């Protein structure tokens, strides 16, 4: 890669990028918090609101959320390399915007499944992208465990 002589190379490392790294850790916490809130609310909604059994709830949650997140994880790196980290992260968050309202106003379990699909896309894009962004900041050589 040819760099312009007046443009300095980025400085890698955790100390040099502590503020940005901390921000990305907070973003990861928010991404995880969305799933935590849903896992608290969804079992009660399934049994009390829609009369579903634990098996039906777990199976549909895993199928909708887990498979979608796995697919989004698969594409997150490629999309980040093609379009940039920030647009993919923002796209991931945009998929999460309707989730709370869909859960609050769900007229049937299909809406909950659709909300889980959107949350899976959010998790796959936002979580994966923030992890890659943290590796970008500290540098790939610094990402290994010290004892590895």
N, C-alpha and C positions, 0 to 999 in steps of 0.2 A: 504494500500500500504506500503510495507516494503522498507525503504530507507537505503542505505549503510551509515554507521556511518560517513564516511569521506566526503560524498557529502552533502554540505549544502542545505537546503531547499531554493527554490527561494523566493526572497523578492517581495511581491506584493505591489501594491499601485501606484498611479499616480506620486507622487514625486520621488519615487525610480526608476521608469521606464519612466521618462519624455522624454528622447531622443528617445526611441523606440516608445513610444506613439505618439510623434510628427511625426516620420517617417510614422507610419500607417495612421495618419491624412492626410499627404501629398499623400500617396498612394490612399486613398479614394478620394481626390480631383482630382487626375489623372484619376481614374476610372469614376468619374462623368463628368470630362471634355471631355472624349471620347463621352459620350452620348450628351453633350451640343454641341459639334462640329457637330455631326451628325444631331441633330435637327435643326441646322442652315443651313446646306447644303442640307439635304434631300428634304424639300418642293420645293426648286428651281429646284433641279434635277428631281423631279417627274413631275412638271408642264412644265418646259422648255425643259428638256432633253428627257422625255418620253411621254409627253402629257397626263398625268394622271390628274384626277380631285382630289380635296381635299379629298373627301370621300374615293376614292380608295386608295390614299396615306395613309390616317390615318388608315383605316381598315387593310391594309397589314402591316403597321408599328406596330400597336398594336398586331396583330396576330403573326407576326414573332418575334418581340422583346419581347413583354410582356409575352406571353405564355412560350417562351423559358427561359426567366429570372426566371419566377415563378418555372419552373421545376428545373432549376439549383440551385435556392435558396433552394428548398426542399432537394436536395442531398448534398449541400455544407457542412452542419454540419456532416453528416454521413461520407462523404469522408475525412473531416478534422480529425475526430476521428480515422478513419482507417489508413490513410496514412500520417497524419501530416498536420499542417496548411500551412507550407511553400510550399510543393509540390502542394497543391490545389491552392494556390495563384498564383504560377508560371504557373500552367496549365491554370488557368483563363486568365492570360496575354498572353499565347501562342495562345489562341483562338482569341485574338484581333489583332495579328500581321498582318494577311492578309486583315483586314477590310478596311483600307484606300485605298489600291491598288485595292481591289474589287470595291469600290465605284468610284474611278477615272477611271478605265478602263471598267466599266460595259457596255456590249454590249446590255443588255436588263434589264428589271425590275426584272427578276428572280435572277440576280446577286446581286441586291440590297437587295432582300429578304434574300438570302443566307448570305450576310454580316450582316444583322440584326439578323439572327439566331446566328451567331458566336459572335456578340456583346452581345446578350442576355446571352449566356453561359459565356462570359467574365464578365459581370455585376453580374450574379448570383453567380459565384464562387469567383471572386476577391472582390467584395463589401462585401458579406456575410462573407467571411473568414477574412477580415481585421476588421470587426466589432467584430467577435468572438475573434480575436487576442487581440484587445483592452480590451475586457472583461477579457481575460486570464491575461493580465498584471496588471490590477488594482484589480482583484479578484471579484468573483461573488457578494459578499456582498457589495462591493463599487459601483456596477453598478446601484443601485437603485437611484432614485431621492431623494435628501435630505428631501424633504417635503412629500414623499410617506409613 
